[in-house]
Amino acid sequence: MKRILLGSTGIEIEKNGFGALPIQRITRDEAAHLLRKAYDGGINYFDTARAYTDSEEKMGYAFVGMRDKIIIATKSGAKEAAALRKDLETSLRTLGTDYIDVYQFHNPPFCPKPGGEDGLYDEALKMKAEGKIRHISITNHRLAVAREAIESGLYATLQFPFSYLSGEQELGLVAGCRAKGMGFIAMKAMAGGLIRDGYAAAAFMETQDDVVPIWGVQHEWELDQFLDCVKNGAELTDERRAIIEKDRGELSGEFCRGCGYCMPCPQGIQINQCARMVLMARRAGERDWKTEYWQQEMKKVENCVRCGQCAAKCPYGLNTPELLRENYEEYWKILAESK
């Protein structure tokens, strides 16, 4: 196992963390089994959010009587102080704890600061003084907000999308956090499902000393893969380097990460899936994406009026209407060729 300090917090964690968004999709007992197995395998950093439906509740259920053995990170997407306070109290109740180790503003469109009209940071300071949170942190998908958060010196950690498909801008965020003594938490370390080899992804993360990936886990086979890396390490072999370079070659340029911040669509289009349908069909197994269900979802792209709402909300600055059009046309070609 590889233990590191999380920025300047003084918190010691296993370098690999557990991302608890996917456990929304499984039963409470299934989730508890995965969470306890992750802990038994050496993982002690667990990340969830108020927005992840019953994820906090499942985590609280799994770790009854173990509060001193784990590090809990959760998030609030509140826009003002009263809502932030309400979210925290709910999180404390559902997680079965009286404090949160790392409390994060969840992808705000701006960088909360003391004295702001929103009152978010000032309320977080009050909650910290009360002992209900230990460290104030932030997550984001926007480079400008992330950079401002780093420069502000106000945050213990930054959580941002980061994988071996990331470029110089994201690497710059990692370096910025290192210089400021901030922890860097990598969300979407599998690029929203586009990366298919967990060992290659983990091997890359081993080269990033200050980065803590939080692996999103829903299935036990996924967890087993990452626990193997925790136990035995993940060497960046020539074979894994080749996988990484191949993926970088295929996925260079603009592509949808599937984050979903473009949603909802006024026309009912699943933009965060349909705008990357061809990549998913080719990389995740065509059969899974050729079903009648996904054919019907792709037909909804015909209703796109190019209103631009999705593009305006995309944190990566993608032309999502154009990506929808391109994926729509290519998708039907793939289906025709497979008949």
C-alpha positions in Angstrom: 0.0 0.0 0.0 1.1 3.6 -0.6 0.1 6.1 2.0 0.4 9.8 1.3 -0.5 13.1 3.0 -3.5 14.9 1.5 -2.0 18.3 0.7 -1.3 20.2 3.9 -4.2 18.7 5.8 -2.2 16.3 7.8 -4.6 13.6 6.7 -2.8 10.3 5.8 -4.7 8.3 3.2 -4.1 5.4 0.8 -3.3 7.0 -2.5 -6.3 5.4 -4.2 -9.7 6.5 -3.1 -13.3 5.2 -3.5 -15.7 7.3 -5.5 -19.2 6.6 -4.2 -21.4 8.0 -7.0 -22.0 4.7 -8.7 -23.3 3.0 -5.6 -26.6 4.8 -6.1 -27.4 2.2 -8.7 -27.1 -0.9 -6.4 -28.8 -2.1 -3.2 -27.8 -1.0 0.2 -26.3 -4.3 1.1 -24.5 -4.6 -2.2 -23.0 -1.1 -1.6 -22.1 -1.9 2.0 -20.3 -5.1 0.8 -18.2 -3.0 -1.7 -17.4 -0.3 0.8 -16.3 -2.7 3.5 -14.3 -4.7 1.0 -12.6 -1.5 -0.2 -11.7 -0.6 3.4 -10.4 -4.2 4.2 -8.3 -3.9 1.0 -6.5 -0.7 2.3 -8.7 2.1 1.0 -9.6 4.7 3.6 -10.7 7.8 1.6 -14.3 7.7 0.5 -15.9 10.5 -1.6 -19.7 11.1 -1.9 -22.1 14.0 -2.3 -25.4 15.3 -1.2 -26.5 15.1 -4.9 -25.8 11.4 -5.2 -29.3 10.4 -4.0 -28.8 7.6 -1.4 -25.0 7.3 -1.6 -24.4 9.0 1.7 -27.0 6.8 3.4 -25.4 3.7 2.1 -22.0 4.8 3.3 -23.3 5.6 6.7 -24.9 2.1 6.9 -21.7 0.4 5.7 -19.4 2.1 8.3 -21.4 2.0 11.5 -18.9 2.0 14.4 -15.9 2.7 12.1 -15.9 6.5 12.0 -12.4 6.9 13.3 -11.0 4.5 10.7 -12.1 6.3 7.5 -11.8 9.7 5.9 -15.1 11.0 4.6 -15.4 13.6 1.8 -18.8 14.9 0.7 -20.1 17.9 -1.2 -22.9 20.4 -1.4 -24.2 22.2 -4.5 -25.9 24.9 -2.4 -26.0 28.4 -3.9 -26.5 30.2 -0.6 -25.6 29.9 3.1 -28.9 28.6 4.5 -29.0 25.8 1.9 -25.3 24.9 2.6 -26.1 24.6 6.3 -29.1 22.4 5.6 -27.1 20.2 3.2 -24.4 19.7 5.9 -26.9 18.7 8.6 -28.5 16.2 6.2 -25.1 14.8 5.3 -24.2 14.4 9.0 -27.4 12.5 9.6 -27.3 10.2 6.6 -23.6 9.5 7.1 -24.1 8.8 10.8 -21.3 11.1 11.9 -20.9 14.5 13.7 -18.1 15.8 11.4 -17.0 15.7 7.8 -13.3 15.5 7.0 -13.3 17.2 3.6 -16.4 19.3 2.8 -16.5 20.4 -0.8 -18.4 23.1 -2.7 -19.8 21.0 -5.6 -18.9 22.4 -9.0 -19.9 26.0 -8.4 -19.8 28.3 -11.4 -17.6 30.7 -9.4 -15.0 30.5 -6.6 -16.7 31.1 -3.2 -14.7 33.5 -1.1 -15.1 35.2 2.3 -17.4 38.2 2.1 -19.2 37.0 -1.0 -22.8 37.9 -1.4 -23.7 34.2 -1.6 -22.4 33.7 2.0 -21.1 30.2 1.2 -17.5 30.5 2.3 -18.4 32.4 5.5 -21.0 29.8 6.4 -18.4 27.1 5.8 -16.0 28.9 8.1 -18.7 28.9 10.8 -19.3 25.2 10.4 -15.6 24.5 10.6 -15.4 26.6 13.8 -18.2 24.4 15.2 -16.2 21.3 14.5 -18.7 20.0 11.9 -16.3 20.1 9.1 -12.5 19.9 9.2 -11.4 21.1 5.8 -13.0 23.4 3.2 -12.5 22.2 -0.3 -13.9 22.6 -3.8 -14.7 20.5 -6.9 -15.0 21.8 -10.4 -15.0 21.2 -14.1 -14.0 24.7 -15.2 -10.3 25.5 -15.6 -10.9 29.2 -14.8 -12.6 28.5 -11.5 -10.1 25.8 -10.6 -7.2 28.2 -11.2 -8.9 30.9 -9.1 -9.4 28.4 -6.3 -5.8 27.5 -6.3 -4.6 31.0 -6.3 -7.0 32.1 -3.5 -5.2 29.9 -1.0 -8.6 29.3 0.6 -9.0 25.5 -0.1 -7.5 22.4 1.3 -8.1 20.3 -1.8 -9.2 20.7 -5.4 -11.2 17.9 -7.1 -11.0 18.1 -10.9 -11.3 15.6 -13.9 -7.9 14.1 -14.5 -6.8 11.0 -16.3 -4.1 10.0 -18.8 -6.2 11.7 -21.5 -5.7 15.0 -19.7 -3.5 17.7 -21.2 -1.1 20.4 -20.2 -3.8 22.6 -18.6 -4.8 19.9 -16.2 -1.2 19.1 -15.4 -0.8 22.7 -14.6 -3.6 22.5 -12.0 -1.7 19.6 -10.4 1.5 21.6 -10.3 -0.4 24.6 -8.9 -1.9 22.6 -6.1 1.5 21.2 -5.3 3.0 24.7 -5.0 0.2 25.8 -2.7 0.2 22.7 -0.5 -3.3 21.7 -1.7 -4.4 18.1 -2.3 -5.4 17.2 -5.8 -8.3 14.7 -6.1 -8.8 13.2 -9.5 -12.4 12.6 -10.6 -13.1 10.8 -13.8 -9.8 8.9 -13.7 -11.4 6.5 -16.3 -12.5 9.5 -18.4 -16.2 8.7 -17.9 -15.9 5.2 -19.2 -13.8 5.9 -22.2 -10.7 4.4 -20.6 -11.3 0.6 -20.5 -8.1 -0.7 -18.8 -8.1 0.0 -15.0 -4.5 -1.2 -14.6 -3.3 1.3 -17.2 -5.2 4.1 -15.6 -3.8 3.1 -12.1 -0.3 2.8 -13.5 -0.5 6.4 -14.9 -1.7 7.6 -11.5 1.2 6.0 -9.8 3.4 8.5 -11.8 1.5 11.4 -10.3 2.7 11.5 -6.7 0.4 14.3 -5.5 -2.8 13.0 -7.2 -5.5 10.9 -5.4 -7.8 9.2 -7.9 -11.2 8.3 -6.6 -12.2 5.3 -8.6 -16.0 5.1 -9.2 -17.0 1.6 -8.2 -20.3 -0.1 -8.9 -19.3 -3.7 -9.6 -17.1 -6.0 -7.5 -14.8 -6.9 -10.5 -14.0 -3.2 -10.8 -13.1 -2.9 -7.1 -11.0 -6.1 -7.3 -8.9 -4.6 -10.1 -8.1 -1.5 -8.1 -7.5 -3.4 -4.8 -5.0 -5.4 -6.7 -3.2 -2.2 -7.6 -3.4 -1.0 -4.0 -1.9 -4.3 -2.8 0.7 -4.9 -5.4 1.2 -1.5 -7.1 0.6 -0.8 -10.8 3.8 -0.6 -12.7 3.9 1.4 -15.9 5.0 -1.4 -18.1 5.7 -1.2 -21.8 2.4 -2.9 -22.5 0.5 -0.3 -20.4 2.4 2.5 -22.0 1.3 1.2 -25.4 -2.4 1.2 -24.2 -2.1 4.7 -22.9 -0.5 6.0 -26.1 -3.1 4.2 -28.3 -5.9 5.8 -26.3 -4.4 9.2 -26.5 -4.1 8.9 -30.2 -7.7 7.8 -30.6 -9.1 10.3 -28.2 -7.1 13.4 -29.0 -9.1 16.5 -29.7 -12.7 17.3 -28.7 -14.8 14.6 -27.1 -17.6 14.5 -24.6 -16.6 13.4 -21.2 -20.1 12.5 -20.2 -20.2 14.8 -17.1 -23.8 15.8 -17.7 -23.5 19.4 -16.8 -25.1 20.2 -20.1 -28.3 18.6 -18.9 -31.3 18.7 -19.0 -32.0 19.2 -22.6 -35.3 21.0 -23.5 -35.8 18.4 -26.2 -35.3 15.4 -23.9 -32.0 14.4 -25.5 -29.5 12.5 -23.4 -26.7 14.8 -24.5 -24.0 13.4 -22.2 -24.4 9.9 -23.8 -25.6 10.7 -27.3 -22.8 13.2 -27.9 -20.2 10.4 -27.3 -22.2 7.5 -28.6 -19.8 6.4 -31.3 -16.8 6.4 -28.9 -18.7 4.3 -26.4 -20.0 1.9 -29.1 -16.5 1.4 -30.3 -14.7 1.2 -27.0 -17.3 -0.3 -24.6 -18.7 -3.0 -26.8 -21.0 -2.2 -29.7 -23.6 -4.7 -28.6 -24.4 -2.7 -25.4 -25.1 0.5 -27.4 -27.1 -1.0 -30.3 -30.1 -1.9 -28.3 -33.6 -0.6 -29.2 -33.4 1.7 -26.2 -30.3 3.5 -27.4 -31.7 3.6 -31.0 -34.7 5.4 -29.7 -32.6 7.8 -27.6 -30.4 8.6 -30.7 -33.5 9.3 -32.7 -34.3 12.1 -30.3 -31.2 13.9 -31.7 -33.4 14.7 -34.7 -35.3 17.1 -32.4 -32.3 19.2 -31.6 -33.1 22.9 -32.4 -29.5 24.0 -31.8 -30.6 26.3 -29.1 -27.1 26.4 -27.7 -28.1 25.9 -24.0 -25.9 22.7 -23.8 -22.9 24.4 -25.4 -23.2 27.4 -23.0 -23.2 25.0 -20.0 -20.4 22.7 -21.2 -17.4 23.2 -18.8 -15.0 22.0 -21.6 -16.3 24.5 -24.2 -17.5 21.8 -26.6 -19.8 22.5 -29.5 -22.3 19.9 -28.2 -24.9 20.4 -31.0 -22.2 19.6 -33.6 -21.0 16.6 -31.6 -24.6 15.3 -31.4 -25.0 15.7 -35.2 -21.7 13.9 -35.9 -22.5 11.1 -33.5 -26.0 10.7 -34.9 -24.8 10.3 -38.5 -21.9 7.9 -37.6 -24.1 5.8 -35.2 -26.5 4.8 -38.0 -23.6 3.9 -40.2 -22.3 1.6 -37.6 -25.6 -0.1 -37.2 -26.0 -0.5 -41.0 -22.5 -2.0 -41.3 -23.2 -4.5 -38.6 -26.3 -5.9 -40.3 
